[in-house]
Amino acid sequence: MALPPSDYAALLAELKEVRRAGLVRLRGRALPALEAAAEAAATPSARPPGAPIEVLLRCAVARLDAGTLRSAAEYTLGLAQGTRDWPASSRRARAASLYGVSVERFRKDQEVMVLGQVAEHIVRLAADEGAADAGTAGVDRADGGGLGTHRTVEVRTAGRTVGLTVHVHPVDLLRDVDVIVSPSNVHFALPESYKSSIAASLRRAAAVHGVTGEVLADPLPTELRRWAERHGASGRAVRPGTVVATGAGALAAQGIRRIYHAAIAVPRAGTNDYDVLPADVTRAVSRALAVLAEEHGRHAPPLRSVCFPLLGSGRGGLSYEVSVRAVWAAVEAELARGAQWDVHFVVRTAAAAAAVERVPAGIRPAHDRRPTG
């Protein structure tokens, strides 16, 4: 069911109600436009976990440009880690500080713009899914247009069928996966939390915030520095393919138990660019699975599930297909030895999801069907 664009005004009014009430006080409130949008945007065969309106809001906000606009929307609506129970005044003050303006100025100007942008993306989410339903009835979509989807792709390996779960949404929306593998450079220097990369998103989601938004704990870089000190690696690069396991910080509330930081990016001297080799991606994935085997029985219940982004496909410059092949080479080898891991992939786009589905099945896109000898 598509949502009429004329419902923009109703959505904007209800977003203001969400801002006033906060996520923890939405139960029982009449929000018909948001409820209709959540229903229109959700793929019935693969609805993500969580309250439908909150999932809708998170997916809409994830579409905003990374930086001040997205962060202000997260604080305004209580989506930022640790802010869902903040009073409306505290969330508004924190959002205003991002723009460097007074609370009153923010209320009259930037807040209207922020909520308007969220409303526009909600309309687009619902419209995208409605159009897809009309044109592809009965087809299970995997794209970033509607709400993040979760689907299982069955593949054959070593004489048995295994299921790979593909998530199409931002990495910080993952729930109940024991381990997330996060790409890192060979210095294990994490990007600032306001960046838009996988590593930055995980750092931001793992941090613990106070009631006014201040960072009380930033556990991922802290644990990585301690690891470097213990292993004599402070101030120097490690070998590509090295993996360091840390806790998950505040992500533990979402059922995420460990973060495995995989060193795959080698900084290019004199530039802000990185080089990533597919062989290093395969080596890192193999090592991550070895660390999972080592840690498996040390936790209660034992670790079992692991999730991979398309390592190296961002600033590393690898294509989706090349990244998936590099990851899958190590995963398939492990599964062929009889491993029983629950394997997940998390991606943001339709093209990336399609690559994940093609490569394990041995299917190449038409433009890439060429001899490999």
Helices and strands as residue ranges (DSSP letters): G 5-7, H 8-21, G 23-25, H 32-41, G 44-46, H 52-62, H 68-77, H 88-99, H 103-108, H 110-135, E 149-157, E 160-168, G 171-173, E 179-185, H 198-206, E 208-209, E 215-217, H 219-230, E 243-246, G 249-254, E 258-267, E 274-275, H 278-295, G 296-298, E 305-308, H 320-336, E 342-347, H 350-358, G 366-368
